[in-house]
Amino acid sequence: MHTLMDPPSKTTGSCLKCGATYANSHMGTHLARCHGAGDALHLVITGGGNTWWMHLAARPTTTLRDLDHHLRATWLECCGHLSSFTINGVPYEEIDPDADFSWYSAAPRSVAARLTKVLAVGSTFDYVYDFGSSTELDGRVRGTIAAGKRKITLLAQNAPIAWACAACGGPATRACGCCQALRCAPCCDQGQRCDCFDDADEGWLPVVNSPRVGVCGYEGPHAG
């Protein structure tokens, strides 16, 4: 894993309620037992195949806009880019009343829609943040689950990935925003850098636990 183009095929994470550790493929079953039945939607969001993932409980009043805000705050927000959900071939976006949608194959609908109006157990959806340097996510409704009073509750998330520095093999902490090479801070300081930028400090982004790592100006949760 010497570049971000070579992520692990499977990662593990911990249940935030009891601390039990599972791969994504088994986490949903555990969470259903750990939290019990309820009326919240149990959402599974993945990025980079099955590398990055999170399980969420979304209350019945939750809207697509609420989910968009959560994904931005947790995994994505860097420069206020546009985003869009696609459900059953229909895009859901922030609607500009003056926009021309004549070129769309399907005119977008508003993200003000409640999840329970557009999704059901077994439903899948796509999400994209930033239509330039895009980060694409996949989502599905696994079932229903008990949840607290918050509109969206994070139930579990993959643990940080142990990326390796391409120069020395040690823990990587920096990623090139151009070629996505990985380096540790000591190797960068010693001149073991990629050839993308002339300035030693230019173009490097922190290695963070997100499918947007090394992209655009993303520096981690709530950055930007």
C-alpha positions in Angstrom: 0.0 0.0 0.0 2.6 2.5 -1.1 0.1 4.7 -3.0 -3.6 5.6 -2.5 -4.3 3.7 -5.7 -3.7 0.5 -3.9 -6.1 0.4 -0.9 -6.8 -2.8 1.1 -9.7 -4.9 -0.2 -11.1 -5.3 3.3 -10.9 -3.3 6.5 -12.3 -3.7 10.0 -13.9 -1.3 12.4 -15.5 -1.2 15.9 -19.1 -0.9 17.1 -19.3 2.5 18.8 -21.7 1.1 21.4 -19.8 -2.0 22.7 -16.4 -1.8 21.0 -16.7 -5.2 19.2 -14.6 -5.3 16.0 -15.8 -6.7 12.7 -15.3 -6.4 9.0 -18.1 -4.5 7.2 -19.6 -7.8 6.0 -20.3 -8.8 9.6 -20.8 -5.5 11.2 -24.4 -5.1 10.1 -25.5 -8.3 11.8 -23.7 -7.3 15.0 -25.3 -3.9 15.0 -28.8 -5.3 14.6 -28.3 -7.4 17.7 -26.4 -4.8 19.7 -28.9 -2.0 19.1 -32.1 -3.9 18.6 -35.2 -3.2 16.6 -36.5 0.3 15.9 -37.9 2.7 13.3 -34.7 4.3 12.2 -33.2 3.3 8.8 -30.0 1.4 9.0 -27.8 2.8 6.3 -24.5 1.3 5.0 -22.2 3.8 3.1 -19.1 2.6 1.3 -16.3 4.2 -0.6 -13.4 2.8 -2.6 -15.1 -0.6 -2.9 -15.3 -2.0 0.6 -12.2 -0.1 1.9 -14.0 2.8 3.7 -17.4 2.2 5.3 -19.8 3.5 7.9 -23.0 2.3 9.4 -25.6 5.0 10.3 -29.0 5.1 11.9 -31.3 7.7 10.3 -34.5 8.8 12.1 -37.7 8.8 10.0 -37.6 12.7 9.9 -34.1 12.6 8.3 -33.8 14.2 4.8 -31.3 13.6 2.0 -30.0 17.1 2.8 -29.3 15.9 6.4 -27.5 12.8 5.1 -25.5 15.0 2.6 -24.4 17.3 5.5 -23.3 14.2 7.6 -21.3 12.7 4.7 -19.6 16.1 4.1 -18.7 16.6 7.8 -17.5 13.1 8.3 -15.7 12.2 5.1 -15.7 14.9 2.4 -16.0 18.6 2.9 -13.0 20.6 1.6 -14.1 23.4 -0.7 -17.9 23.6 -0.7 -18.3 21.5 -3.8 -21.7 20.4 -5.2 -23.0 17.0 -4.6 -25.8 14.7 -5.8 -27.7 11.5 -4.8 -29.0 9.2 -7.5 -31.9 6.9 -6.5 -33.6 4.7 -9.1 -32.0 6.7 -11.8 -33.3 10.0 -10.5 -30.8 12.7 -9.2 -31.5 14.6 -6.0 -29.6 17.8 -5.5 -29.9 21.3 -4.1 -32.2 22.9 -6.6 -31.4 26.2 -8.2 -34.7 27.7 -9.3 -32.9 29.5 -12.2 -31.0 26.4 -13.4 -31.6 24.9 -16.9 -32.3 21.2 -16.6 -33.2 20.6 -20.2 -30.0 18.7 -20.8 -30.6 16.2 -17.9 -31.8 12.8 -18.8 -34.0 13.1 -15.6 -34.6 16.5 -14.0 -33.2 16.6 -10.4 -35.4 16.6 -7.4 -34.8 18.3 -4.1 -32.6 16.9 -1.3 -35.4 18.2 1.0 -37.0 14.8 0.5 -37.3 12.5 3.5 -35.3 9.3 3.3 -38.5 7.3 4.1 -40.2 8.8 1.0 -37.5 7.8 -1.4 -35.8 4.8 0.2 -37.0 1.5 1.7 -35.3 -1.5 3.2 -33.2 -3.0 0.4 -32.9 0.2 -1.5 -29.6 1.3 -3.0 -28.3 4.7 -4.0 -25.3 6.5 -5.4 -23.7 9.7 -4.1 -21.1 11.9 -5.6 -19.3 14.9 -3.9 -17.5 17.3 -6.3 -18.1 16.9 -10.0 -14.5 17.7 -10.8 -12.2 15.7 -8.5 -15.1 13.4 -7.6 -15.5 11.2 -4.6 -18.2 8.6 -5.3 -20.0 6.6 -2.6 -22.4 3.7 -2.6 -25.3 3.4 -0.1 -27.9 0.9 0.8 -30.7 0.5 3.4 -29.8 -2.7 5.3 -32.9 -2.6 7.5 -34.3 -0.8 10.5 -32.7 -0.3 13.9 -33.1 1.4 17.2 -31.6 4.9 17.4 -31.3 7.9 19.8 -32.8 11.3 19.3 -30.3 12.6 16.8 -31.4 12.6 13.1 -28.3 10.6 12.2 -26.2 8.5 14.5 -22.9 7.0 13.5 -23.0 3.3 14.6 -19.7 2.0 13.3 -16.9 3.1 10.9 -13.8 1.4 9.5 -10.6 2.0 11.5 -7.8 4.1 10.1 -5.8 2.3 7.5 -2.1 1.6 8.1 -0.6 3.1 4.9 3.1 2.5 4.3 5.6 5.1 3.2 6.9 4.3 -0.3 10.4 5.4 0.6 11.0 3.6 3.9 8.0 1.4 4.6 7.2 3.2 7.8 3.7 4.7 8.7 2.7 7.2 6.0 1.3 10.5 7.2 1.4 12.5 3.9 -0.1 11.9 0.5 0.7 13.7 -2.7 -2.4 15.5 -4.1 -1.2 14.9 -7.6 0.2 11.3 -8.0 -1.2 10.0 -4.6 2.3 8.8 -3.5 2.6 8.1 0.2 5.4 9.3 2.5 6.2 9.7 6.2 7.2 13.1 7.5 10.9 12.1 8.1 11.3 10.9 4.5 9.7 14.1 3.2 12.0 16.2 5.4 15.0 14.2 4.1 14.1 14.9 0.5 12.4 11.5 -0.3 9.6 13.2 -2.2 7.8 12.6 -5.5 8.5 14.8 -8.5 5.2 16.5 -8.8 6.1 19.8 -7.2 9.3 21.8 -6.9 8.4 23.1 -3.4 9.1 20.5 -0.7 5.9 21.4 1.2 3.7 22.0 -1.9 0.9 19.5 -2.8 1.1 17.3 0.3 -2.1 16.4 2.1 -2.5 14.6 5.5 -3.3 10.9 5.4 -6.8 10.7 6.9 -9.5 8.1 7.3 -11.7 9.0 4.4 -12.3 7.9 0.7 -11.3 11.5 -0.2 -7.8 11.2 1.2 -5.3 12.9 -1.1 -7.9 14.6 -3.2 -8.4 18.3 -3.8 -7.8 20.2 -0.5 -9.3 17.6 1.8 -7.5 17.6 5.2 -10.0 15.7 7.4 -13.4 15.9 9.1 -14.8 19.4 9.3 -11.9 20.9 7.4 -12.4 23.5 4.8 
